[in-house]
Amino acid sequence: MTRPHWYLPLADEFCEHLADGSPLEPASLPAHATAALLFVLQLPKLAVRKPLEMQRQFANLLNFPAQTLSATLVKAFDPTALAAGLAQAKALNIGLLDSATVALRPFLHADGRWDFGFPERHWQAGGALQHDHQRPGGLVIRLSDHQLRLVQTIRENREDSIEAQAHAGTGKTFVLGEVLALMPQGKCLFLADTELKLETIRARFGNRVWTSTFKQLAERFLAGGDKHLQAQLNAAAARSVSYAAIAELAGLGDIGNRKPPQVAALCWRVVAKFCASNDRQITTRHIPQDQLPWLSAAHQQLLALAAQQLWFRMTRPDPEQQPLPVRGYHRVKQMVLAGHRLSEQIKTVIIDEGHDLTAPMVEFLDQSPQTVITLGDRFQNLQGWSVSHAATIRHSEMSLSLRCGPQLMDYVNPLIAAFPGASALPFVADKARETVVRHYPPQQFPDQPAVMLVADEWGLFDWLVRSRETDQGAAVIDWNGEFESFLDGCLGLYKGDQPPRHGAIARYRTWEQLRAVMGWNEAFVRVEQWLERVGTRIGVSGLYQGATLAEFAGGAPGRPLLATVFTAKNFELSSLAISEDLYYFSDLRGATALSRKLALLYTAITRASGQVYVPDTHQERLDTLLAASRAT
């Protein structure tokens, strides 16, 4: 929600209670509240739409006798009409106030007239952006207290590396832009995880700074200046190959009763764990924990050897063969193993989303002599870990969210407090903003279209089934177009007539083995029941609908949209819903498992900028989750 044009003298909680059916007591209302309620009731029919004209119309109501206003309100009041008027007020950027401000009546002159200067004063006093900051070019902008302190710290300590913990919505990327403006021209490298973030920096600074994603940086080093080779490395990242093809290209055979495609799927996970570590060689310690019970000691050794073989073929492709897919995190590991270093021409490295830095990338930065400034939010690392920068000599924090209102604080701070080893300031929200939190039955879609955030593919499948059964027309945010293969793979594995190709299930040989691992997941159980009851009879054809980026990120959606938290983690959403499957867990033993679960919830909830639907079971589910974590 952007800055309100003006404010009605009504408390937001009071209005919410009335709209939900609480009884109206006109005799207890002051004249300005009565006038404000009448204004809201007539707002959908109001002809004028300019902010100042609307404010004048409301101010004119205050000229009527209090008794007239009260009698008119008794006749006109209707909770449904009030809810419609409040929705219209929000759409027109008319704000409400907190109870304490309403009680003080700073919006009225001493004689009871409306004070047209109040909106600006209230924004200045209560808004988060309270401090003037002059850019090098002379332009003055406004920053929050935490943003200004970080910018000043960096400006006064140019040679010091700084690692800043910045909660969701605090304006990390914006602050990094201000920091870049302080740096000498052409001597700063800005690194981010996505190209989208770099576009903003390039648009503002042009060629003054070097920009790169982590993946692009690694590809440049590995190509050694060969543009043709760099293009080949980039193309390998987008390549999509089945596990059967990977097994054939890497020369993988059976291990025990696992066929080559299942071996390839498991080797891919082993390589991924290796690439997240500082280890120099793949060993059995990189086999995922959930697979160890299914592998004998001898088979573990064979699997490690097979993963080594896959890694060799990925990083040293045979020119006579089709290349294997190689993602960005593979290239970063390859770059570090090759011993590459940043040029001494670069004096400062600035990093956005530092919480997603892998151990190899941190090692790379630590071994380079540059000053490193990193902003991240450890609570958004969906892997349940974050790697601290060894070169850090200063620490800073930003905890004031500019994205949402204080209504979200009671949902976010219990999660922060529960993080293992957490030592951070509480999450604070901009009190001049409003975030509407509504509860909904967890097995139903919310009453208005929203982006439903889920934990994984099982959550997507579960909600697609409900969408078909209730004719909701829900669509999936599926940038890579891979989710249909998950649906087909589930049906084929359940019927036992087709091995799955999707990465989330390709390593399973039978549905029974999958159930043994996923039986704790209530979304999986509901999908299994649907497959037995309906899916094997009619199939999964027609279950899937895709949505575009414009529909996802363009404001309030026109139909329910489904997305994993991972997909949505870099976005701000005006209308979202929290799926109950985000609270499901199997085992919270160990700090990583608990951190991963809390990070899912924290990242999902903090995407909200306007309205968020939370399941009715939120508190019960959260209490169960936290109790389980304390019992381990």
CORZIQUI-V176431 format. One record per residue. N is the residue number from 1. PSI is psi in radians with two decimals (none if undefined). OMEGA is omega as a letter, one per 20 degrees, with the letter a starting at -180 (NA if undefined). Layout:
BEGIN
N|PSI|OMEGA / N|PSI|OMEGA
END
This chain:
BEGIN
1|2.29|r / 2|3.09|a / 3|2.24|r / 4|2.53|r / 5|-0.70|r / 6|3.08|a / 7|2.43|r / 8|2.51|a / 9|1.02|r / 10|2.48|r / 11|2.39|a / 12|-0.68|r / 13|-0.69|r / 14|-0.80|a / 15|-0.70|a / 16|-0.73|r / 17|-0.76|r / 18|-0.76|a / 19|-0.50|r / 20|0.01|r / 21|0.06|r / 22|2.53|a / 23|2.47|r / 24|2.35|r / 25|1.44|a / 26|-0.58|a / 27|-0.43|a / 28|-0.06|a / 29|2.41|r / 30|2.85|a / 31|-0.69|a / 32|-0.58|r / 33|-0.71|r / 34|-0.79|r / 35|-0.69|a / 36|-0.70|r / 37|-0.73|r / 38|-0.70|r / 39|-0.76|r / 40|-0.71|a / 41|-0.60|a / 42|-0.07|a / 43|-0.76|a / 44|-0.42|a / 45|-0.05|a / 46|2.33|a / 47|-0.68|a / 48|2.61|a / 49|-0.08|r / 50|2.38|a / 51|-0.81|a / 52|-0.67|r / 53|-0.72|r / 54|-0.71|r / 55|-0.66|r / 56|-0.69|r / 57|-0.72|r / 58|-0.76|a / 59|-0.58|r / 60|-0.54|r / 61|-0.51|a / 62|-0.21|r / 63|-0.25|r / 64|2.64|r / 65|2.56|a / 66|-0.65|a / 67|-0.65|r / 68|-0.76|r / 69|-0.77|a / 70|-0.77|a / 71|-0.69|r / 72|-0.68|a / 73|-0.69|r / 74|-0.71|a / 75|-0.59|a / 76|-0.29|a / 77|2.35|r / 78|2.17|a / 79|-0.68|a / 80|-0.75|r / 81|-0.64|r / 82|-0.76|r / 83|-0.71|r / 84|-0.72|r / 85|-0.68|r / 86|-0.68|r / 87|-0.67|r / 88|-0.70|r / 89|-0.74|r / 90|-0.75|a / 91|-0.56|a / 92|0.09|r / 93|0.71|r / 94|2.13|a / 95|2.85|r / 96|3.03|a / 97|2.97|r / 98|2.82|a / 99|-0.67|a / 100|-0.72|r / 101|-0.72|r / 102|-0.70|a / 103|-0.55|a / 104|-0.35|r / 105|0.83|r / 106|-0.07|a / 107|-0.04|a / 108|2.49|r / 109|2.97|a / 110|-0.52|a / 111|0.11|r / 112|-0.05|r / 113|2.69|r / 114|2.38|r / 115|1.85|a / 116|-0.22|r / 117|-0.11|a / 118|-0.79|a / 119|-0.78|a / 120|-0.74|a / 121|-0.71|a / 122|-0.70|r / 123|-0.77|a / 124|-0.68|a / 125|-0.68|a / 126|-0.30|a / 127|2.74|a / 128|-0.48|a / 129|1.50|a / 130|-0.17|a / 131|2.36|r / 132|2.41|r / 133|2.20|a / 134|2.13|r / 135|2.80|a / 136|-0.55|a / 137|-0.09|r / 138|-0.31|a / 139|2.33|r / 140|2.20|r / 141|3.01|a / 142|2.40|a / 143|2.76|r / 144|2.91|r / 145|-0.79|a / 146|-0.68|r / 147|-0.79|a / 148|-0.73|a / 149|-0.70|r / 150|-0.77|r / 151|-0.74|r / 152|-0.69|r / 153|-0.77|a / 154|-0.69|a / 155|-0.63|a / 156|-0.11|a / 157|1.07|a / 158|-0.47|a / 159|-0.03|a / 160|2.41|r / 161|2.48|a / 162|2.36|r / 163|2.07|a / 164|2.28|r / 165|2.04|a / 166|2.02|a / 167|2.85|a / 168|2.37|r / 169|0.12|a / 170|-0.05|r / 171|0.73|a / 172|-0.93|a / 173|-0.65|r / 174|-0.78|a / 175|-0.68|r / 176|-0.59|r / 177|-0.70|r / 178|-0.65|r / 179|-0.72|r / 180|-0.61|a / 181|-0.35|r / 182|-0.23|a / 183|2.63|r / 184|2.50|a / 185|2.34|r / 186|0.19|a / 187|0.29|a / 188|2.40|r / 189|2.17|r / 190|2.11|a / 191|2.44|r / 192|2.92|a / 193|-0.38|a / 194|2.65|r / 195|-0.54|a / 196|-0.73|a / 197|-0.58|a / 198|-0.55|a / 199|-0.69|r / 200|-0.75|a / 201|-0.74|r / 202|-0.67|a / 203|-0.59|a / 204|-0.69|a / 205|-0.19|r / 206|-2.27|a / 207|0.13|a / 208|-0.47|a / 209|2.70|r / 210|2.44|r / 211|2.60|r / 212|2.56|r / 213|2.85|r / 214|-0.70|a / 215|-0.81|a / 216|-0.69|r / 217|-0.82|a / 218|-0.72|a / 219|-0.65|r / 220|-0.79|r / 221|-0.83|a / 222|-0.50|r / 223|-0.35|r / 224|0.61|r / 225|-0.09|r / 226|1.83|a / 227|-0.64|r / 228|-0.76|r / 229|-0.67|r / 230|-0.67|r / 231|-0.64|r / 232|-0.74|r / 233|-0.70|r / 234|-0.71|a / 235|-0.58|a / 236|-0.48|a / 237|-0.51|a / 238|-0.05|a / 239|2.40|r / 240|2.08|a / 241|2.45|r / 242|2.78|r / 243|-0.52|r / 244|-0.73|r / 245|-0.67|r / 246|-0.76|r / 247|-0.73|a / 248|-0.77|a / 249|-0.57|a / 250|-0.06|r / 251|0.67|a / 252|2.44|r / 253|-2.92|r / 254|2.61|r / 255|1.94|a / 256|-2.28|r / 257|0.26|r / 258|2.23|r / 259|2.84|a / 260|-0.74|r / 261|-0.69|r / 262|-0.64|r / 263|-0.75|r / 264|-0.73|r / 265|-0.73|r / 266|-0.69|r / 267|-0.65|r / 268|-0.70|r / 269|-0.67|r / 270|-0.78|r / 271|-0.70|r / 272|-0.74|r / 273|-0.67|r / 274|-0.73|a / 275|-0.30|r / 276|-0.04|a / 277|3.02|r / 278|0.20|a / 279|2.67|a / 280|-0.27|a / 281|2.59|r / 282|2.28|r / 283|-3.08|a / 284|-0.33|r / 285|-0.22|r / 286|0.03|r / 287|2.27|a / 288|2.45|a / 289|-0.62|a / 290|-0.17|r / 291|-0.24|a / 292|-0.69|r / 293|-0.34|a / 294|0.01|a / 295|2.25|r / 296|2.93|r / 297|-0.70|a / 298|-0.71|a / 299|-0.53|r / 300|-0.74|r / 301|-0.75|r / 302|-0.68|r / 303|-0.73|r / 304|-0.70|r / 305|-0.70|r / 306|-0.69|r / 307|-0.67|r / 308|-0.72|r / 309|-0.72|r / 310|-0.79|a / 311|-0.69|r / 312|-0.80|a / 313|-0.54|r / 314|-0.71|a / 315|-0.24|r / 316|1.21|a / 317|2.55|r / 318|2.10|a / 319|-0.29|a / 320|-0.16|a / 321|2.81|r / 322|2.30|a / 323|2.63|r / 324|2.71|r / 325|2.41|r / 326|1.99|a / 327|3.07|a / 328|-0.73|a / 329|-0.47|r / 330|-0.75|a / 331|-0.67|r / 332|-0.78|r / 333|-0.74|r / 334|-0.70|r / 335|-0.76|a / 336|-0.74|r / 337|-0.51|r / 338|-0.12|r / 339|0.45|a / 340|2.67|a / 341|2.68|r / 342|2.62|r / 343|2.55|r / 344|-0.20|r / 345|-0.54|r / 346|2.18|a / 347|-0.50|a / 348|2.40|r / 349|2.22|r / 350|2.29|a / 351|2.22|r / 352|2.63|a / 353|0.86|a / 354|-0.31|r / 355|-0.32|r / 356|0.12|r / 357|2.28|r / 358|2.86|r / 359|-0.73|r / 360|-0.68|a / 361|-0.67|r / 362|-0.71|r / 363|-0.76|r / 364|-0.80|a / 365|-0.69|a / 366|-0.54|a / 367|-0.01|r / 368|2.57|a / 369|-0.05|a / 370|2.71|r / 371|2.30|a / 372|2.15|r / 373|2.07|a / 374|2.24|r / 375|2.27|r / 376|3.12|r / 377|1.76|a / 378|-0.41|a / 379|-0.11|r / 380|0.12|r / 381|1.88|a / 382|-0.13|r / 383|-0.14|r / 384|0.23|r / 385|2.79|r / 386|2.55|a / 387|2.07|r / 388|2.61|a / 389|2.08|a / 390|-0.43|a / 391|0.02|a / 392|2.22|r / 393|-0.11|r / 394|2.61|r / 395|2.47|r / 396|2.79|r / 397|2.53|r / 398|2.09|a / 399|-0.08|a / 400|1.90|a / 401|2.25|r / 402|-0.05|a / 403|-0.59|a / 404|2.97|r / 405|3.05|a / 406|-0.23|r / 407|-0.37|a / 408|-0.22|a / 409|-0.70|a / 410|-0.25|r / 411|-0.46|a / 412|-0.77|a / 413|-0.62|r / 414|-0.53|r / 415|-0.77|r / 416|-0.76|a / 417|-0.47|a / 418|-0.20|a / 419|2.31|r / 420|2.23|r / 421|0.31|a / 422|2.36|r / 423|1.46|a / 424|2.76|r / 425|2.64|r / 426|2.71|r / 427|2.19|r / 428|2.45|a / 429|2.80|a / 430|1.98|a / 431|-0.16|r / 432|-0.05|r / 433|2.86|r / 434|2.23|r / 435|2.08|a / 436|2.11|r / 437|2.12|r / 438|2.58|r / 439|2.61|a / 440|2.69|r / 441|2.21|a / 442|-0.30|r / 443|0.10|a / 444|2.76|r / 445|2.58|r / 446|2.83|a / 447|-0.22|r / 448|2.59|r / 449|2.40|a / 450|2.92|r / 451|1.96|r / 452|2.02|r / 453|2.23|a / 454|2.94|a / 455|-0.70|a / 456|-2.92|a / 457|-0.54|a / 458|-0.62|r / 459|-0.72|r / 460|-0.82|a / 461|-0.81|a / 462|-0.81|a / 463|-0.51|r / 464|-0.66|r / 465|-0.81|r / 466|-0.65|r / 467|-0.75|r / 468|-0.73|a / 469|-0.46|a / 470|0.10|r / 471|0.85|a / 472|-0.35|r / 473|0.56|a / 474|2.55|a / 475|2.65|a / 476|2.39|r / 477|1.88|a / 478|1.31|a / 479|-0.68|a / 480|-0.06|r / 481|0.60|a / 482|-0.19|a / 483|-0.50|r / 484|-0.60|r / 485|-0.46|r / 486|-0.79|r / 487|-0.84|r / 488|-0.71|a / 489|-0.67|r / 490|-0.80|a / 491|-0.78|a / 492|-0.71|r / 493|-0.70|a / 494|-0.73|a / 495|-0.29|r / 496|0.36|a / 497|0.06|a / 498|2.15|r / 499|2.40|a / 500|2.64|r / 501|-0.34|a / 502|2.44|a / 503|-0.51|a / 504|-0.38|a / 505|0.01|a / 506|-0.42|a / 507|-0.11|a / 508|2.38|a / 509|-0.53|a / 510|2.81|r / 511|-0.58|r / 512|-0.70|r / 513|-0.68|r / 514|-0.76|r / 515|-0.64|r / 516|-0.52|a / 517|-0.62|a / 518|0.08|a / 519|-0.38|r / 520|-0.38|a / 521|1.98|a / 522|-0.53|r / 523|-0.74|r / 524|-0.76|a / 525|-0.74|r / 526|-0.66|r / 527|-0.77|r / 528|-0.76|r / 529|-0.66|r / 530|-0.72|r / 531|-0.72|r / 532|-0.72|a / 533|-0.68|a / 534|-0.82|a / 535|-0.75|a / 536|-0.32|a / 537|-0.76|a / 538|-0.16|r / 539|-3.03|a / 540|0.06|r / 541|2.32|r / 542|-0.13|r / 543|-0.57|a / 544|2.33|r / 545|2.41|a / 546|2.72|r / 547|2.73|a / 548|2.87|r / 549|-0.68|a / 550|-0.69|r / 551|-0.63|a / 552|-0.81|a / 553|0.14|a / 554|0.31|a / 555|-2.75|a / 556|2.16|a / 557|2.72|r / 558|-0.14|r / 559|2.84|r / 560|2.35|r / 561|2.55|a / 562|2.29|a / 563|2.54|r / 564|2.75|r / 565|-0.66|r / 566|-0.73|a / 567|-0.63|a / 568|0.01|a / 569|-0.36|r / 570|0.23|a / 571|2.74|r / 572|2.25|a / 573|2.29|a / 574|-0.40|r / 575|1.92|a / 576|2.84|r / 577|2.53|r / 578|2.03|a / 579|2.53|a / 580|-0.38|a / 581|-0.25|r / 582|-0.32|a / 583|-0.22|a / 584|2.54|r / 585|2.75|r / 586|-0.78|a / 587|2.12|a / 588|0.37|r / 589|2.27|r / 590|2.54|a / 591|-0.61|a / 592|-0.77|a / 593|-0.78|r / 594|-0.76|r / 595|-0.68|r / 596|-0.77|a / 597|-0.79|r / 598|-0.64|r / 599|-0.65|r / 600|-0.85|a / 601|-0.79|a / 602|-0.84|a / 603|-0.70|r / 604|-0.89|a / 605|-0.67|a / 606|0.07|r / 607|-0.28|a / 608|2.32|r / 609|-0.23|a / 610|-1.18|a / 611|2.38|r / 612|2.29|r / 613|2.22|a / 614|2.40|a / 615|2.57|r / 616|-0.46|a / 617|0.17|a / 618|-0.99|a / 619|-0.71|r / 620|-0.79|r / 621|-0.74|a / 622|-0.73|r / 623|-0.72|r / 624|-0.74|r / 625|-0.82|a / 626|-0.62|r / 627|-0.70|r / 628|-0.64|a / 629|-0.60|r / 630|-0.43|a / 631|-0.20|a / 632|none|NA
END
